[in-house]
Amino acid sequence: MRFFAQRKRKKLYRELHGLRHSQDDLLSPAEKTHFDGVLRELRDDPDPEHAVQRAENAMRSINLHGNFGWLRNLLDLLLVVGAVAFGLRGLFFQPFRIPTSSMQPTLYGIHYRTNLPRIPAFLKTVLFGARRAEATVKHGGEITAAAYHPGVFDTCSLCIGSDCYDLPGDPAKVGDYADLFPGKIFRAGDKLADGDLVIGDHLFVERFSLYFAPPRRGDVMVFTTDGLVSSDGRPLAETGGAYYIKRVAALPGDTIKLENDHLFVRPKNAGNFVPVEELDPRFEKVYSGKGGYQGHNSDMSGMIRYGKEEYSVPENHYFMLGDNSRFSGDSRFFGSVPRANLVGRAFLVFWPLSRRIGLADHADALDLPTGEPRRATFPVMWEQ
């Protein structure tokens, strides 16, 4: 018994000694003196069992945090956890959600899918962030521009003849996947939709490496829109949001041009233009013509267009392009992005489940032809 009492005394002494030091700034002088006396008795008493009992009785008289000590301890824990979390977020990994389609099919914003498994709605929401989008026309009729409008909970209500249908998404999104346009005639039995509307990719952005190395061509980067102005003269932060995500296409000092939907780059101090994929192989899938990749569309107004115009990237700036080039507002319209605006590299997609889950930008192009676009997307993207 004496052996076990001695072990208990040593353990209690270590615990109280650590507590004494951790609470030094909270104890009054009298409590410190009392605490030190308890520790001496616990250490020096020749009877370990008696020493433990006296120490436990003596410590009950020291109320370190008043009647709500448990609440203080909980708040201390939450404060430490919060500080660590915000520190990690600020210096290392920051979570983001992709809102738009400009980087598809590399990273997806809110999008329509046709190949999700038929599982219970709750499980589909948990795994894929999906809402069912399904409707069949009951009676034929014509749809007009005023026939569909926003509903509740991010739904769109549309009317064909005397019947109305609710589908998830805003009018632009529903108009795209349901292929709506003013004057379109529907027949009874036509499918408006038979798929799911899925939330945008959630990912962590890695910030720390930017303190040691500049961005590389081909990196997928998040940046702030502070100080950027679109080609129509409006501040980008007011029209497009506080953050954008694009791929670095050109570095400081590069000269670029677009010819036949292909980006050519003359690196700083180089003599000739070369296709961008020769400088970084990550652009090869952008020019594969598969899975929704379509090259870099040159038939658009903005900073550069067609084959006769060249653009030189200023020092400490980066030219950013979206992989979904036909439907991307990027540096072609608001110019190069200052180094100070860069937040970090896309690192890890953690939700929802898809072929993109894991390290960002790891998936190859889907082995299906990109085909022709709808008004705001390529239908092949509905399959991934």
C-alpha positions in Angstrom: 0.0 0.0 0.0 2.8 2.4 0.8 4.3 1.8 -2.7 1.0 2.9 -4.3 0.6 5.9 -1.9 4.1 7.0 -2.8 3.3 6.9 -6.5 0.1 8.9 -6.0 2.1 11.5 -4.0 4.6 11.9 -6.8 1.9 12.3 -9.4 -0.1 14.8 -7.3 3.1 16.8 -6.6 3.8 17.1 -10.3 0.3 18.2 -11.1 0.2 20.8 -8.3 3.6 22.1 -9.1 2.6 22.6 -12.7 -0.7 24.2 -11.7 1.2 26.6 -9.3 3.3 27.9 -12.2 0.5 28.2 -14.7 -1.7 30.1 -12.3 1.1 32.4 -10.9 -0.5 35.6 -12.4 -4.0 34.7 -10.9 -3.1 33.9 -7.3 -2.9 36.5 -4.6 0.2 36.7 -2.4 -1.6 34.8 0.4 -2.7 32.1 -1.9 0.8 31.7 -3.3 2.2 31.3 0.2 -0.5 28.7 1.1 0.1 26.9 -2.2 3.8 26.7 -1.6 3.3 25.4 1.9 1.0 22.6 0.6 3.7 21.6 -1.9 6.4 21.5 0.8 4.3 19.3 3.1 3.4 17.0 0.2 7.1 16.6 -0.6 8.5 16.3 2.9 5.9 14.4 5.0 7.3 10.9 5.8 3.9 9.3 5.5 2.9 9.5 1.8 -0.8 8.5 2.4 -1.2 11.2 5.1 0.6 13.7 2.8 -1.7 13.1 -0.1 -4.8 13.4 2.1 -3.7 16.7 3.7 -2.7 18.1 0.3 -6.1 17.3 -1.2 -7.9 18.9 1.7 -5.7 22.0 1.6 -6.3 22.5 -2.1 -10.0 22.6 -1.7 -9.6 25.9 0.1 -7.9 27.5 -2.9 -10.7 28.5 -5.4 -8.6 29.5 -8.4 -11.5 30.8 -10.6 -14.4 31.4 -8.3 -17.7 29.6 -8.8 -17.5 29.7 -12.6 -14.0 28.2 -13.0 -15.3 25.7 -15.5 -16.5 28.5 -17.8 -13.2 30.3 -17.6 -11.3 27.1 -18.5 -13.6 26.6 -21.4 -13.2 30.2 -22.7 -9.4 29.8 -22.3 -9.5 26.7 -24.4 -11.7 28.3 -27.1 -9.4 31.3 -27.2 -6.3 29.2 -27.7 -8.0 27.0 -30.4 -9.3 30.1 -32.1 -5.9 31.8 -32.1 -4.2 28.7 -33.6 -6.9 28.4 -36.2 -6.7 32.0 -37.3 -2.9 31.8 -37.3 -3.0 28.8 -39.6 -5.5 30.5 -41.8 -3.5 33.7 -42.0 -0.1 32.2 -42.6 -0.6 28.7 -44.1 -4.0 27.4 -45.3 -7.1 29.5 -46.0 -10.4 28.0 -47.1 -12.2 29.2 -50.2 -15.3 28.3 -52.1 -15.3 28.5 -55.9 -18.4 30.6 -56.9 -18.2 30.8 -60.7 -17.4 28.6 -63.7 -14.3 30.5 -64.9 -11.8 27.8 -63.9 -13.9 24.8 -65.1 -13.2 22.0 -65.6 -10.1 22.3 -63.4 -12.2 23.8 -60.5 -15.9 24.1 -60.5 -18.3 26.8 -59.3 -22.0 26.1 -58.8 -22.8 23.7 -61.6 -25.2 21.2 -63.1 -24.4 17.5 -63.1 -26.2 14.6 -64.9 -24.3 11.6 -63.5 -24.7 11.6 -59.7 -25.8 8.3 -58.2 -29.5 8.0 -57.3 -29.2 8.0 -53.5 -31.3 9.6 -50.7 -31.5 13.4 -51.0 -29.9 13.9 -47.5 -26.9 11.7 -48.4 -26.5 13.4 -51.8 -26.4 16.8 -50.1 -23.8 15.6 -47.5 -21.5 14.0 -50.1 -22.0 16.2 -53.1 -23.6 19.4 -51.9 -26.3 18.6 -54.5 -30.0 19.5 -55.0 -32.2 17.6 -57.4 -33.1 19.4 -60.6 -35.8 17.5 -62.3 -38.9 18.6 -64.2 -41.0 17.3 -67.1 -43.3 19.5 -69.1 -47.0 18.6 -68.4 -48.7 20.6 -71.2 -47.0 22.2 -74.2 -46.6 25.9 -74.5 -44.3 28.8 -75.1 -41.9 30.4 -72.5 -41.2 34.1 -72.6 -38.5 36.2 -70.9 -40.9 37.2 -68.1 -42.0 33.6 -67.5 -39.2 32.7 -65.0 -38.1 34.5 -62.0 -36.2 33.9 -58.7 -38.1 31.9 -56.1 -37.3 31.1 -52.5 -34.2 29.3 -51.2 -32.2 30.0 -54.4 -34.8 28.4 -56.8 -36.2 29.6 -60.0 -39.9 29.4 -60.9 -40.7 29.1 -64.6 -44.1 28.9 -66.3 -44.9 27.1 -69.6 -48.5 27.6 -70.6 -50.6 27.2 -67.4 -48.1 25.1 -65.5 -45.2 26.4 -63.3 -42.1 24.5 -62.3 -39.5 25.2 -59.6 -35.8 24.3 -60.3 -32.7 25.1 -58.2 -30.4 27.9 -59.1 -30.7 31.5 -60.2 -32.5 32.3 -63.5 -29.2 32.5 -65.4 -28.1 29.0 -64.2 -31.5 27.5 -64.8 -31.8 29.1 -68.2 -28.5 27.5 -69.1 -29.0 23.9 -68.0 -32.7 23.9 -69.0 -31.9 25.5 -72.4 -34.4 28.3 -72.0 -34.8 31.3 -74.3 -37.7 33.6 -75.1 -40.1 32.2 -77.6 -39.0 28.5 -77.2 -41.9 26.1 -77.7 -42.1 23.1 -75.4 -44.2 20.0 -76.0 -45.8 17.8 -73.3 -43.2 15.2 -72.1 -40.2 17.4 -72.8 -37.5 17.2 -70.1 -36.6 20.6 -68.6 -34.0 19.0 -66.4 -32.9 15.6 -65.1 -29.8 16.1 -63.0 -28.6 17.9 -59.9 -27.3 21.4 -59.1 -24.0 21.0 -57.1 -22.3 23.5 -54.9 -18.9 24.9 -55.9 -15.6 23.3 -55.0 -14.3 24.0 -51.5 -10.5 24.1 -51.2 -7.6 25.2 -49.1 -5.3 27.8 -50.5 -1.6 27.5 -49.5 -0.1 30.9 -48.6 3.2 30.2 -46.9 5.3 29.4 -50.0 4.7 32.9 -51.5 6.9 34.3 -48.7 9.9 32.4 -50.2 9.3 31.9 -53.9 7.4 33.9 -56.5 4.5 32.4 -58.4 5.3 30.1 -61.3 3.7 30.0 -64.7 0.8 27.5 -64.6 0.1 27.9 -60.9 -3.6 28.3 -60.0 -3.7 31.3 -57.7 -6.3 33.2 -55.6 -5.9 37.0 -55.6 -7.8 40.0 -54.3 -9.5 42.4 -56.7 -8.3 45.5 -54.8 -7.4 48.3 -57.3 -8.4 46.2 -60.4 -10.7 47.9 -62.9 -12.7 46.0 -65.6 -12.6 47.1 -69.3 -15.9 49.0 -68.8 -14.3 51.2 -66.2 -16.0 49.7 -63.1 -14.0 48.5 -60.1 -13.8 44.8 -60.2 -14.5 44.5 -56.4 -17.9 46.0 -57.0 -18.9 43.8 -59.9 -17.1 40.5 -59.4 -16.4 40.1 -55.7 -13.4 40.4 -53.4 -11.5 37.3 -54.6 -10.8 35.7 -58.0 -9.1 32.4 -58.8 -7.2 32.0 -62.2 -4.1 30.4 -63.7 -0.8 32.3 -64.0 -0.3 32.6 -67.8 2.5 35.2 -68.0 5.2 36.4 -65.6 6.6 39.9 -65.1 8.4 41.1 -68.2 6.8 38.6 -70.6 5.2 39.7 -73.8 2.1 37.7 -75.0 -0.3 37.5 -77.9 -3.4 35.4 -78.8 -3.6 33.7 -82.2 -6.3 31.3 -83.2 -7.4 30.7 -79.6 -3.8 30.0 -78.6 -1.6 31.9 -76.2 1.9 32.6 -77.3 4.5 34.0 -74.9 7.9 35.7 -75.4 9.6 35.4 -72.0 11.5 38.2 -70.6 14.9 38.6 -72.4 13.9 36.0 -75.0 13.8 36.5 -78.7 10.9 34.5 -80.0 7.2 33.7 -79.1 6.5 30.1 -78.1 3.2 28.3 -77.3 2.5 28.6 -73.6 2.4 24.8 -73.1 6.0 24.6 -74.1 6.9 26.7 -71.1 4.7 24.8 -68.7 3.2 21.3 -69.4 0.2 22.2 -67.1 -1.3 24.1 -70.1 -1.3 21.0 -72.3 -4.7 19.9 -71.0 -6.1 23.4 -71.6 -5.4 22.9 -75.3 -6.4 19.2 -75.4 -9.9 20.0 -76.7 -11.3 17.4 -74.2 -13.5 17.5 -71.2 -14.5 21.1 -71.6 -11.0 22.6 -72.1 -11.1 24.9 -75.1 -7.8 26.8 -75.3 -7.7 30.5 -74.8 -10.4 32.3 -76.7 -9.1 35.2 -78.7 -12.4 36.4 -80.2 -13.1 38.8 -77.3 -12.5 42.4 -76.6 -10.2 43.5 -73.8 -6.5 43.9 -73.2 -5.4 41.6 -76.0 -7.4 40.2 -79.0 -6.7 38.6 -82.3 -3.2 37.9 -83.6 -1.8 41.4 -84.2 -1.9 42.7 -80.7 0.8 42.2 -78.2 0.8 42.9 -74.5 3.8 43.3 -72.1 3.3 42.3 -68.5 4.6 45.0 -66.1 7.2 44.3 -63.5 5.8 42.8 -60.3 2.6 41.9 -62.1 1.1 38.6 -63.4 -1.2 37.9 -66.3 -4.0 35.6 -65.1 -6.4 33.5 -67.3 -9.3 31.3 -66.5 -9.3 27.7 -67.9 -12.9 28.1 -69.1 -11.7 30.8 -71.4 -14.9 31.5 -73.3 -16.7 32.3 -70.1 -14.0 33.8 -67.9 -13.5 37.4 -66.9 -9.7 37.6 -66.4 -6.6 39.7 -67.2 -7.8 40.1 -70.8 -10.4 42.5 -69.4 -8.9 43.9 -66.2 -5.2 43.8 -66.9 -2.3 42.2 -65.0 -2.6 41.5 -61.3 0.0 43.2 -58.9 2.1 40.8 -56.8 0.7 42.4 -53.6 -2.8 41.1 -54.6 -1.8 37.5 -54.6 -3.2 35.4 -51.7 -1.9 31.9 -52.4 -1.9 28.8 -54.5 -4.8 26.4 -54.8 -3.7 23.4 -52.7 -6.4 20.9 -51.8 -10.0 20.4 -52.8 -11.8 18.9 -49.7 -15.5 19.0 -50.7 -17.8 18.0 -52.4 -16.9 14.5 -53.7 -15.8 14.5 -57.3 -13.0 13.5 -59.5 -11.3 16.8 -58.4 -11.1 15.8 -54.7 -7.5 15.9 -53.4 -4.6 18.0 -54.6 -5.9 20.9 -56.7 -5.3 20.7 -60.5 -4.3 17.0 -60.4 -7.0 15.6 -62.6 -6.4 15.1 -66.3 -8.9 16.2 -69.0 -11.9 13.9 -69.2 -11.5 11.8 -72.4 -14.5 13.2 -74.1 -14.6 15.9 -76.8 -15.3 19.4 -75.5 -17.8 20.0 -78.3 -19.8 23.2 -78.7 -20.9 25.4 -75.8 -24.3 26.4 -74.6 -24.8 30.0 -73.7 -22.7 29.8 -70.5 -21.1 26.4 -70.4 -20.1 23.2 -72.3 -22.5 20.3 -71.6 -19.6 17.9 -71.4 -18.8 19.5 -68.0 -22.1 18.2 -66.7 -20.6 14.7 -66.7 -17.7 15.3 -64.2 
